[in-house]
Amino acid sequence: MANLLDKAKETMISRRKFLGLTASAAAGTALLTLPGCGLTKVDANGASELANKEGKWIPAACWHNCGGRCLNKAFVVDGVVVRQKTDDTHEDSPDYPQQRGCLRGRAQRQQVFGADRLKYPMKRKHWQPGGGDKSLRGKDEWERISWEEALKYISDELKRVKKDYGNRSILHIGGWNSQITEMSRTLGLFGGYTEYWNTNSFGSWAMTPKTVGFWQLGVWDQTVNDRFDMRNCDTIIMLSMNPAWSAMGSSSWHYWQAKKAGAKFIGIDPFYNYTYSTLGAEWVPIRPSTDTTLLLAVAYVLITQDHPILNPLIDWEFLNKCTIGFDAEHMPKGEDSKDNFKDYVLGTYDGVPKTPEWASEICGVDKVQIEQLALEFGKNKKVAFLCGMASARTRNADNLPQMIMTIGAMTGHMGKSGHMTGSTMHATSGNGGPALVNAGSNGLPGIDNPVDDTINANQVWDAVLTGKYNFTGKGSFVSADQYKAGKMRDIDIHVIYHSGGATLQTSDGMTKGIEAHRKVDLVVSHSQFLTTNSKYADIVLPVTTEWEKVGGFSGGTLVHSGNREMIIMYSQITEPLYEAKSDQWIALEIAKKLGIDEKKVYPFNEKQQFFNALASITVVNEDGKTYGPLVTITQEDINQLGVQGKPQTGKITYKEFKEKGVYQVKRYQGDNYGYIALKDFVQDPEKNRLSSESGKLEIYSKKLADTINNMGFSKIKPIPSYIKVTGGYEDTFKDWKGKVKGDYPYQVINPHYLRRSHTVFDNVKWLQEAWVNPVYLNTKDARDNGIAEGDTVLITSAYGKILRKANVTERVRPGVIALPHGAWVDMDEKTGIDTGGADNILSGQVPTGQGVSGFNTGIVKIEKYTQTKLTPDVVKPARIIF
């Protein structure tokens, strides 16, 4: 570390050319260098001279969960990162697009080398073994401690708690799945831990699709054709999608190609976002959490206006061949024929026809527009019905994926060119199909967790506080077979261990989460900054970023890792800063102090893991069916890496792959890599059975209903049906007739935001300056509450209060406010008001259905706030400790 800092100092022109740390320095006016030398920024002249020195472009990780997984490169001069760039490895074109980064990735060095990086292990001043003064979590001072002290404190407390209360008393939280983090290996060998699980990303897409058969290639987002076939669509109907903000990389570019080819776009959403705007989409301004209601009315119009000759809307051949449960004639054996979907929509037995007039009262879309929307689905048009997952991250949305599937099945928009239906999000947005490059494996054996306790995100804080939770099984969260009937269990949590993620910030019910953190004996957090997890912890361990590790990969898989056509390899950019250590190092050192054989935790080191992953990457052959090794590896490469392995022959040498940082399969019209989702099934349903019990698309799914109903959170029917949403639109009224507004008359949604990836990057001043994080509200609602553009507003729910500046717009439908997701909480302990704008301060823990997180189901009131002026985020001091 000292040598690297010396190089940084020697490279500088003169001390006068350095600027001190200024939170509001304009982007582009200064060069960020290594911290720790007391010099953090260089003026434009110094930056120019440094940039002209001989250096090297190194592929750098851009690893955050934004959806792009784009190519990022850092120009390094004598160990100092001078600037960044993105993909320029080949000419850009619609068919063969560059993997270009966004403003977040281009600000990566501001994060890695930020002055607010955690530098040393820290202990809360008033924490002592057993808890100390627990009420001071989040308010206490910090003390620097040594690594030896930190590891001993943690290991001693883990031993004590295990002895006194058992392994169930250790709640390990490592992101969306604590089973795949480094500490899960150590804690598993220690005797186990209580797990945390959620559907934060997927909502009701977590379990519903596989159960009803709406599932391809082993995942929920592969019922959509590839990007080339999207250009064959006449109409593309988007439900709760905004890839321009939430799925960067090439996603919006693919939709643009469809627009250029002549496709019409329709956006169903409470927020006319930047995706709809840039595509010129017609807007269907729906209320949050009412999508199933709207689509039931669409189904009503299709059924009542269908005529085989004059107005063919429904694909009856598809329904008869590929589905069960649509009408009485196609119900599963043993089930009451009256419970079919068609008769439910027509109101044959319940006396409530699901007409556009009926739906309009709930979803807020004009009945004429509902009818027009239904006609757009007609079977003779080439339609793509696409949705993101925001609409499924709502309470009581368990039938929504099934409802979307049903509309696609009714109109036959599956299994054919130009026809597709399903979820498409994140890195796969607009480009379905199997990975053309498959990521490799690090070769580590799995380690089981002997404890079977798993607590849903919507009850985890209550479980800590009350000592009870509803156990619904330990599973993968995609298969109904993994769930059990809900059963109340006692639980006594004494340790909360955050080894990754930002769970306190990103899960529902943050106010109660803070209270839970102030109850237990010990809270540990691995972190790069004083995030919310760390702010309310007792011991904070500084961890390295991907720029400080031996290297790694992104892309090459279907879920959360990159588009199907490429894989990225990044290299180490800098030595570990300050006293930061890798998560693996921490897991090993704690294991040693717990008396666990380190070879059982990690049989081989990080370099060997890197090599194993490198050597096992596979790429599709030109036939589009078979796969072979991607990377050519020589014995010389193996020797230089200092690992064990065998030479192999692939399509790109290790040296070239390392220099370029990306391998991308070159695509062209008519290649062998195209994908039509569900094609084989539609052509022969008997030979190509789906994942449901019947092997068909189950418009009626007894297994789905039984599984969810047995979990004990809330009830559903086997068919898509209307369910009053807990905390939804109807709860904005005091009276059951919907005439008198209640205490919380507005619905709130939480769109992803370009300033950050979930919560990551929210501390970067460049991005705070570029994206100010307001709350968006409709002009009418602003006028009704005496609010003008730029006013400070107080937003209040039953669970908490926040302050934000108002952005008054016609882009949000009346009755809805849009609060960007992921802002770091900044609680004023005196007033109990969060001045950071954290969305989950406003949410509560209300588990429904399959334990879906209700991020876009919330009701609030909004008012002008004059008691204090809200300080802009960019002006606030960074959270610098030591």
N, C-alpha and C positions, 0 to 999 in steps of 0.2 A: 504493500500500500504506500509506504514512504517513497519508494522509487517512482511510483506512478505520479504522486503529487509533486515530486521534484521535477519530473518531466513537464508537468503542466505549468509550473512556475517558470522554468527555463524557456518555454515556448512563448511566453507573453512578451510583448514589445516593451512596455513600461508600466509601472504601477499606476501612473496617471490615467492610463487608458482603461483601467478597470472601473466599472460602476459598482457601487455597493448594492446589496440586495434591495430591490424596490418592488413592492407587491404589484404596483400598477404600471411597471415598465411596459411600453408598447411592444407588441410582438414584432420581431424583425429588427429591433434596434440594438440588440445585444446578443453576444454569443455565450452560451452556457458552458462552463468548464467544470472540472472536478471540484466538488466541495471539500471542505476540510483544510484548504490552504488559506482560507480567509478571503478568497477572491472568487467571485461567482459569475461576474459578467464582464464582457469586453465590449468597448464601443465599436462603432462601425468600421473605423480605420484599423483598429487592432484586429478585428475579425477578418477584414479583407486581407491583411498581411499574413495572418495565420492560415487562412484558407488557401493562399497561394503556395504554401509550403508543400513539400512532397508528403503525401499521405496515402491512405488506402481505403477503398470502399469495402465495408464488411456487411454481409447480410445480418440484419438485427431482428430480434424477435418483436413481433407485434401480437401479443398473446392474449389479449383481453377478449371477453365474451361479447363482442359487438356483432359478430356474424360475418365479417369480411374475411379475416385471415389473409391479409394482403401482404405484398412484398414490401419490406422496409429495409433500408440500407443506411448505415452510418459512415460518414467520412471521418476517419480517425487519423490525427496527426500527433505523433509522439504520445500516444495514449489519451489524447484529448479529442472528444467528439466535436467536430467543427460544424457539421451540418448533416441533414438527412435528405434522402430522396426515396422515390418509390420505383415501381417496375419500369425499366427501359430495356429489358432483355430482348425484346423483339418489337416490330412495328405493331401499333394498335389497330384493330379492325373489329367490326361487329362479330365476325365469325371466330376470330382468334384474339380476344381482348386481353390487354395487359391486366395484371393483378394489382391494380392501383389503390394506394392507401388514401385515407381521409384525413381530416384535420386532427383527429385524435392521435393516429399513428405518427403523424408528422410532428406532433408535440411530445413524442415519447421521451426525448432526452430531457425535457423539462420535468418529467416525472422521475426518471431514473436518477438524475443528478440533482433533484430538488433539494433545496435547503431544509425542507421539512422531513427528509428521510430520517427514520429512526436509526440512531447511530450505535446505541449500546443497549444491553439488557436493562430493564427498568423495573422498579418495584414501587407500588403505591406506598406513600410515606406511612400511613396509619394501618397498613395491612400487617398482620402477624399470623403465624400458623394458627389455623382455626377460624380466621376471618378478620380479627381486629375490628376496627370501626367500619362496618359494612356500609353504613349510610353515606360514607364519603366517596364511594365509587362514582366516578364521573366528575368529582369536584376536588379531589385530593391533590396534593403536590406529588411530584415524582422524585425518586432517588435513583441515581445510577448505581448499578451493582455489577459485579463480575459475572462472567458466564458460569463459573464454578458455583457461585452463590445461587444464581437463578436455577440451575439444574438441580442443585441440592434441595432448594425450597420446594420445587415442583415434585421431585421424586419422593421426598419425605412426606409431603401431603398426600400424594397418591397412595403410598403405603399405608398411612394412617387411616385414610378414608376407606380403603379396601378392607382393612382389618376391622374397623368399627362398624361399617355399613354395607360392605360388599361391593362388588364391581358394578352393580346396577346403579349405584349412587354417582357414577362418573358419566356425565352427559358429554359426549364427544360430538362436536359440530364441525364439519370440514367442508362446507359448501353444500351443494344440492345433494351430494351423496358422500357421507363421511366414510364409507367403506373403501374409497379409492385414494385416500390421502395417506401421507407418510406416517403420521401418528397412529393411524388405524392399525398399522402393522405392529407397532410397539404395544399399543393398548390391547390388541387382540391376544398377543402372547402373554400379556400381563394378567389375563383372565377375563378380558372383555369389557364392554362398556355399553351404556344405553345409547341407541342411535336416534337420530333425528331424520325425518323424511318429509318431503314436500312435493307439491306439484307447481311450484312457483313459475317455472318456465312454460309448462305444457298445459296447465289447467286440466280440463276434462279430456284433453287428447292423451292424457297419461294412460288411461285404461280403456276407455270406451272403444276406440277404433279396432284394437285387436279382438275384443270380445265380439263385436258385431261384424267382423270380417273386412273392415275398411282399412286395409293394412297390406303393404307390399314391401318386399325386400327386408322384412324384419323390422320395419320402423313405420311410424305414422305419417311421415312427410314424403312418401314415395307413391302417392296415388295421383301425382301430377306429371304430365309429360315433360320432356326435356325442352331446353330453350329454343332449339330450332323449330320444334313443332308448334310452339306457342305462336309463331309467326303465321300459322295457318288458321288462327281463330278469327271469327267474325266479331265476337263480343267477349270481353274479359270482365267478369264481375268480381270485384274485390270486396271482401268482408273483413273489416278491422285490420287493414294492412297499411304499413308505412315503411317500406324498405329503404326509402331515401334517408330516413333517420335511423332505423333499427336493424337493417341488414345491408351493410355497406358492401364494398367490393363491386362486383359487376351486376348485382341484382337489378337495380334500376335501369341499367344499360340494356339488359335483356328485354324488359318491358318496353323500353323505347323502340327496340327493333320490331316488336309486335305492333306498336303504334304506327311506325313507318310503313309497315306492311298493310295497314288499313284497319286494324282492330279498333273497335269502339270500347271505351272503358266506362265502368260504373263503379262508384265507391259507396259502400254501405257503412256508415260510421258516424258517431256523434261529432267528429272533428274532421273538417275538410283539410286534410294535412298536405304536406308538400309533395307526396307521391301523387295524390289525386290531382293536385294543382298542375304539376308538370306534365301529367298525361292528359290533361283536359277532360277529366272524368266527370260524368254526370253524378250529382251528389244525392244520395238517399240519406237524409239526416235523422238517423235512428236514435232513440234513447238508449243509454247503456243497459246491458243485461236483458235486453228484450228481443234478441235476435231470433230465438226460437219462435216467439210469437209472430214476428214478421213472416218467417218462413212457413209457418202453418197457414197463414193467409195466402201466401204464394201457392202452396199446395192446393188450397181451396179453389183458387182461380183456375189452376191447371186442370183440376178434376171437373169443374162445372162448365168450363168453356172449351174443353177438348172436343174436337169432332174429327173423325178419321179422314174426312175429305176436305171439308170447308176450313177447318182450323186444327190441324194435327199438332197437338202440344205434347202429349204423353207417348212415350215409347213402350207400348204394351208388350211387345215381344221381349224387350229387355226385362221388364218387371216379371213376366211369367217365367223366364228362363233363369234369371240371376238373383232373385230376391225371395224372401219369405215374409209374410205378415202384412203385405200391402192391403189386401182385401180379404173378405171372408173365405174365398175359394183357395187362398194360399197361406192359410194359417198353419202353424206347426201342429202335428198330431197331438191330441190331448188337451189343446188349449181352446178356450171359449171363442168361437168364431166372431162373437160380437166385439171382441177386443181388438179388432184389426184397425189399422191406421186410417184407411179410407173412411170408414163409418165414424171414427172419432173426429176427423176433419169436417165431415158433413154434419156432425151433431146428431146423427141418427138415433143414438141411445141416450146421450146426456143432454140433448135439447139445446146445445150451444154450438151452432155452426161457426167455424173459425173463419169468418168472412173478413174482407178488408176493413169493413166498418168496425167489427169487433177488435181486430188487431190494432187499428189506428188509435183507439182510446188508450192502449197500453204502450205501444212502441213509438207513437208520435209521428209516424209517417202518414201523409195524406192518403186516403183510401184510393184515390185515382192513381197516385204514384205507385202504390202497391200493385194495383192491377197491371199497370204498364210494365213494372218490373217483372211480374210473372210471365208476361208475354215474351219478354226478352229471352226466357229460358226455352222457348219452343224447340222441339226435338230436331227440326230441320235446319236449325242454325248451328254453326260451329261455335260452341260456348265453352269457355273456361270459367268454372266457378271456383275461385281461389279464396282462401282465408288465412289470416295470420292466427295467432293464438290469444290475442288480447280479449276477444269475445268469449273465449273459454276460460279465461282467468277471472271468472265471475262466479258468485254463489249460485247454486241450483242450476248449473249449466251442464249437467252430466249427460243429457240427451242431445246437446248441441251438435257434436260431431256426427251422431246418428241422424240428426235432422238434415244436416248438410249433405250427407250421403244419400238420404232419401230423395231430396230434390234432384240430385244428380242422377239417381237411378230412375226416377219418374220420367226424366227427359232424355235418358240414354246418353248423357255426356260422360262416358267412361269407355276406355278401351279402344278408342278410335283416334285417328289423326285429327287434330283441331278440337277435340272434345276431351275435357278433363274436369275432375272435381276433387277437391281436397285441400289439406293444409299445406302451405308452402311458406317457409319462414327461414330466417337466419341465413346461413351460408348456402342453403339449398334453394333459396327463394327464386322461383321462376326457372328452375333447372333440375327437374327430377331425374332419377336414374341411378343405377349402381355406380359406385366409385370406379373411375378409370385408373386411379392410382390408390392402392390400398396401403394405409399406414402400417408400419411394422410394429413389433412388440419388443418391449425391453427385456422380456424373458424372465421377469421376476415371478416366482410362485405366489399364489394367493395365500392369504392368511385369514382364517375364519374368525368371526366374533362369537365366542361361546354364549354370550348373553343374547336373548331373543327380544328384549324390550326395544320397541321402535315407536317414537312419539311423533305424531303428525304436527306440522308447523302451526296449524291452527289451534293447537292445544298445548304446545310445548311450554309456554310461559305459565299458563294456568297449572300445568302439571308440576312445575317447580314450586309454585306458590301454594298449591292446595294439597299436593301429594297424591293426586289421582289423575288417571287418564284413561282413554278408551283405546284398548289394544285391539288392533285390527289385522295383525299378522305382520310377518317380516318378509317382504317381497321386493320385486324389481320395479314395482309401480307401473307395469304395463300389462300384466296378465291378471285376469280375474282369479285364476287358480292360486295366486300368491296371497290372496286375502282370506281372512277368517271372519267369522261372526264377531262383531264388536263385544268386548268384555271389559268391564272396568277393572283396572289394576291399581294397587297402591304403589307409589314410587317415592323415593326419598333422595333427591338430588343434592349432593354436597359440593361437586366440582363441575364447572362448565369449562370445557376445553375447546377453544376455537383454534383449530389448526389450519384453517383456510376459509375462503369465502367472506361474506359480509352479512352474516345471518341476522344479527341484531338490527341492522339497518334495512335489510331487504325483505324481512318477513312481516306478515301482518301483526299488528298490536305492539308497536315499538314501546309505547308508554308502559305497558305491562311488562314488556321485556326488560326494560331498565329496572323496574321493581324486582323482577326475578333475579337479575344480576346482583342486586343489593341484598339478596337473601342467603346465598350459598357461602361456603367456607373459602372457596378459591375460584378465581376466574383467570385463565391463562389465554393469551392471544399471541399468535405468530403474525407479524405484520411488517409492512414496509413504511407505514405512516401511522400517525395516531388516528386511526379510523374509529368508527363507532364501537366496533368490537373491542378495540384496544383502550379507548377512552374510559370504558366502564369495566376494565380488567384490573387485576391486582399485579400480575407479572406480565410484562410485554417483552417478547423476544424478537429482535430485528432480523428479518430474513432477506435473502438476496432476491433480486429480480432476475428475470430470464437473461438479461444482458450480462449478468455476472456469473452465469453457469457455463458448463462445458459446451453447451449447444443443445439443439433440440429440433423438433419438427412440428409443423402444424399443417392441417389439410389431410386429404387422403381418406377421410371417412365420411359417413353420411350425416352424422349428428354433431353439431356444435364445433366442427373442426375445419371446415373449408369446403370450397365447391368441389364437385366430383372430378374435375379435370386437372387438378394440380396438387402438388405438395411442396411445402416450403421447408428448407433447412436453414436454420440460423446458427450463428457462431457466437462465441464469447466476445463481448465488446470491451469489457473492463474487468479488472480484478475486483473481488468483493470489496465493497466500500465500508469504511469504518470497521465495526466489529460484527457486521452482518454475516450470518451463516445460512446455509441451505436448510430446507425443511428436513432433508434426509440426515444431515449431520445432527440436527437437534433430536430427531427420532432415535438415532443410534446412541447418542450420548445419554439420553434419558433411559434408554433400554439398559445400558451398562449399569447405571445407578440403581435400576430396579432389579438387577441380578439376572438379566436376560442375555443369552448368548447373542452377540451382535451379528454373527453369521446366519442366525435364524431370521433376523430382521431383514438384513440385506446380504445375501450370499456373495454379491459382487458389487463393485463400486459404480459410480455414476458414469465414468468413461466406458465401462463395459456395457452398461445399460444403453448408452448412446449408440454404441457400435451394434448391439443386437437389434435395435430399432432400425438402424441404417441398413443393415444387411438383409432384413426381412421385408423391406418395402417391395411391393409388387406392382407391376404396371400392365395394363391390357395390351394384348398383341393386336396386330392389324385386323385380325378376324373379328374383333369385338367380343370374343367369348372367352378365350384362354388368357392366362396371365403368366408373367415371368419376372425374374428379378429386375429391379430398376437400376441399381447402381453396380458399376464395375469396381471391384475392390481388389487391389493387388496385395502381395505379401509386404511390399514396402509400405503401403497405407496402414496395414495392420501393425507393423513394427513402429511406425511413427506415432500411431495412436496409443501404443502400449497396451494392447488388448489381446484377447484370445479369439481366434476366428479362422475362417478359411477363405481363400480368394474365390471370387466369383465374377461372372460376366453379365453385364446388364446393358442398358441403353445410354447411360451417361456415366462418365468416370467420377469417382469421388472428388477429385480435384476440381473438375468443372462444376459439379453440383455445389461444392463449397463456395466457389467464386461467384456463381450466378445466384445461388440462394433459392432457386425455384426450378422445378421441372413441371412443364405444362404440356399435356397432350394436345397436339395441334388438330383442331377440328375444322370440318368443311361440310358444306351441304352434300348430303348423300353418303356420308361416311358410315362406318359400321358401328358407331357409338350412340346412335339415337335410341330413344326410349319412349314407348307408348305404354303408360301405366295400365295394368289390368287387361292388357290385350289378350293374353292367353286365356285368362278366365272367361272373358266375354265370348271368345270364340268357342270354348268348350268348358263349361262350368263343371262338368262331371269329372273330367280328367285333371282340372287345375283348381282344386278346392281351395277355399280361403281359410283364414285362421279361426273362423267362428265354428261353433259346434255343428251347424248344418252344412258348413262349407260354402254357404252363400252369403250375400249381403243381407243381414238380418234387420229388416225394418221393425220386426217384432223380436226382441231378444230377452227371453226369460232369464238367461244367465246373467245378463247385465243388471237387470232389475233385482234379481235375488242377491247378487253379490253386494250391490250398493245398499240395498235395504237392510241386509244383515249387518253391515258395518255399523249401523246405528246412528249415523249423523242426520240423515234426512231420507225421505222416500221418493222414488220415481216409479213410473210405469214402464212396461217393456217396450212401449212405442214412444217416439218423440211426442211430448205433450207439454201443455202450458203448466208452469209451476210458478206460483207467486214467489218472487225473489225476496229472500230475507235481506232487508236493508236496501231494497231497490226502489224503483220509481213510485210504486204504490205506497211505500212507507214515507214518502215526502208529504203525505196528507195526514191530517188528524182523523178525519172521518172516513168510513168505509165507502162512502159515495164518491170520494175523490174531489170534494168541493172546497174544503178548507185546508190551506197549507199548514204543515206542521212546523215544529221547531227547526227542522233541517230540510228546507224546501228545495235544495239543489243537489243534483248528482255530481259526483266527482270521478274523473278517470285519470289514469296515470300513464301518459304516453312516454315511450323512450325518447331520449333527447340527445342531440348531437354533441353536447358538451362532454358527455361521459358515456361509458359503457356500463350500464347499471349504475354502480357507485364509483367505479374506477375512473380516474382522471378528474374527479370533481375538485381536487385540491390544486389543479394546475392553473396558474394565474393567466396564462395565455388564453386558455379556454374559457375561464370565467369572464374575461374581458370580451371575448367574441360572442358568448352565449350567456345572457344575463339571468336566465332561469326565472321568468315571470310566472304568473298564473294567468291562463287565458280564459276570458269570459265574454259572453255575447253582449253586444251593444245594448240590447233591451234590458238585460239583467243588470248591467252596469248603471244604466239610467234609473232603473227602479230602486237601486240602492245608493244613489248619489255618488257613484264612483266614476272617476275620469282616468284616462290613460296616465300611467305612472304613479297613481295613488298607492300608498301602502294600504293593504287590506288584511283583515283578520279573518281567517277561515277556521271555523269551529265545527267539530263533530262531537259525538258522544264520548269520544276517546281521547281527544286532544285538540290543541290549537297551534296554528302556525301563522307566520307573517310572510307576505310576498308583495311584490309590485304588480299592479294590474296591467295586463295587455288586453285592451278592448278590441274585439274583432268580430266579424261576421262569420269567421271560419268555424266557430263552435256553435252548435245549435242552442237555442234558448233553453234554460233550465239545467245546463251542464257547464261545469268548469273543468278545465284541463290543467292538471298540475303535473309537471314533468317528474318522472320517476328517478329516484336515486340520489337526491341531494343529501349531503351529510347533515345530520341533526346538530343543532347548535342551541341547546336548551338554556333559556333564561330561568335559572332556578328560583328566582324571586317571584316571577309572574306565572311560571309554568307554561310559557309560550316558547315554541321553537322558532328561532329567527333564521334557521337554515332552509326551511321549506321542505322538510322531509315528509314524503307522502305517507309513510307508514305510521307517523304520529297520528294521522287521522283515521287509521283503520283499526279494527278490533279483531279478536280471534273468534271467528264464527265458522266452525267446520260444517260443511254441508256435503252431501253425496259421497264422493270418493275422497273426501278431504281436500277439496279444491280450495286454493287460496283466492280470496275475493278481492284482488287488487283493483278491479274496475267496478266494484260494487260498493259504493259508499254514498252517504248523504250528509250534507253539511249546510251551514249557513255562511254567508259572506257579508262583510260590512267594512265600510271605510274606517281606518284606524288612524287616530290623530295623537295618541298619547306619546308616541315616540316616532322618530324617523328611522326607517329601516336602512341600515348601512349596506351599500352594495357589496356583493360577495367578493369582488375583486379588491376592494379596499380593506376588507378584514385581514388582520395579520394571519400569516400561515401558522399552523400548529407546530411550531419549532420547539423541541424539547432538547436541551443541552446543545 
